[in-house]
């Protein structure tokens, strides 16, 4: 029965872990919830960035908050996966949000760099090249849900760093 559980606004609001894991509602998108979750990272990033800059905490403050969001995601995705009956349900997009926050913190500024970051992250998150696919299949629970997206973020940042070395911006 749990595997056929309907993800809707009622489920989203039934527990704080569900609200978080489902990306504040972005994971309820009828198609491509991972893409919608990744898009949700943009306003979250800009709001956090403004708050952290006002508090004069800089990028270190953003990284600490992102680490705390990762830990929060381990709990929320673990709990929500158990409640749904699917360890890594597609509607759980907090992992995309947190990993893409990391990309946005580190990636070069500018519209085209942001677009490239988005496309690269979605590519690596969907394609799951080695070792991402290995960890996605082997590591379960909240940590497993969150970790493979961090690897996709790393691959995205690696490609962006190589591109930045050769492109004058």
LINDACOR-V977410 format. One record per run of one state. SS is the DSSP state (a for helix, b for strand, c for the rest). FROM is the first residue (numbers start at 0). LEN is the number of residues. If there is no record, write none. Layout:
# LINDACOR-V977410
<<SS FROM LEN> <SS FROM LEN>>
This chain:
# LINDACOR-V977410
<<c 0 1> <a 1 3> <c 4 4> <a 8 5> <c 13 2> <a 15 6> <c 21 1> <a 22 6> <c 28 4> <a 32 22> <c 54 3> <a 57 27> <c 84 9> <a 93 13> <c 106 4> <a 110 17> <c 127 4> <a 131 7> <c 138 2> <a 140 26> <c 166 3>>
